[in-house]
């Protein structure tokens, strides 16, 4: 994985012990799947692609931007040491 914002989210998911699967394939087009029912898509900024992704999937958490990823990580794991 090369996206540093996705790394923040994945580090938090791992640290929290949440079960998740990496997506971003043709069969699983969003970034993460939690318990098979909720997906997470991580973006640095808004793109037209996110509209298509949201329309194709129910129950999606969209994390847009580094500060939002850090806030999400804090919610699921606790404070993380990332510079904003």
DAHUFEN-V73138 format. One record per pair of residues at least 4 apart in sequence whose ideal C-beta (glycine too) atoms are under 8 Angstrom apart, sorted by the first residue. I is the first residue (numbers start at 1). J is the second residue. D is the distance in whole Angstrom. If there is no record, write none. Layout:
I/J/D  I/J/D
//
This chain:
1/6/6  1/7/6  1/10/7  1/22/8  3/7/7  3/42/7  3/44/8  4/8/7  4/66/8  5/9/7  5/42/5  5/43/8  5/44/6  5/63/7  5/65/7  5/66/6  5/69/5  6/10/6  6/31/6  6/42/5  7/11/6  8/12/7  8/66/7  8/69/4  8/70/6  8/73/5  8/80/7  8/82/6  9/13/6  9/31/7  9/32/7  9/40/7  9/42/5  9/63/6  9/69/5  9/72/6  9/73/7  10/14/6  10/22/8  10/32/7  11/15/6  11/73/7  11/77/8  11/80/7  12/16/6  12/72/7  12/73/4  12/74/8  12/76/5  12/77/4  12/80/7  13/18/5  13/20/5  13/32/7  13/34/8  13/76/7  15/77/5  16/76/5  16/77/5  18/34/6  18/76/7  19/34/7  19/35/6  20/32/5  20/33/6  20/34/5  20/40/8  21/28/7  21/32/7  21/33/5  22/28/8  22/31/7  22/32/6  23/28/4  23/29/6  23/30/5  23/31/6  23/32/6  23/33/6  23/39/7  24/28/7  24/29/7  24/30/7  24/31/5  25/29/7  28/33/6  29/53/6  29/56/7  29/57/8  30/39/4  30/40/7  30/41/5  30/53/6  30/57/6  30/60/7  31/39/8  31/40/6  31/41/5  31/42/5  32/39/7  32/40/4  32/42/8  33/38/7  33/39/5  33/40/8  34/38/5  34/39/7  34/40/7  37/59/6  38/59/5  38/60/8  38/61/7  39/57/5  39/59/7  39/60/5  39/61/7  40/60/7  40/61/5  40/62/8  40/63/6  41/50/7  41/53/6  41/54/8  41/60/6  41/61/7  41/62/5  41/63/7  42/62/8  42/63/5  42/64/8  42/69/6  43/47/6  43/50/6  43/62/7  43/63/7  43/64/5  43/65/8  44/64/8  44/65/7  44/66/7  45/64/7  45/65/7  46/50/6  46/64/6  48/52/7  49/53/6  50/54/6  50/62/7  51/55/6  52/56/6  53/57/7  53/60/7  54/60/6  54/62/7  61/72/8  63/68/5  63/69/5  63/72/5  64/68/6  65/69/7  66/70/6  66/82/8  66/84/7  67/71/6  67/84/5  68/72/6  69/73/6  70/74/6  70/80/6  70/82/5  70/84/6  71/75/7  72/76/7  73/77/5  73/80/5  73/82/8  74/78/6  74/79/5  74/80/6
//
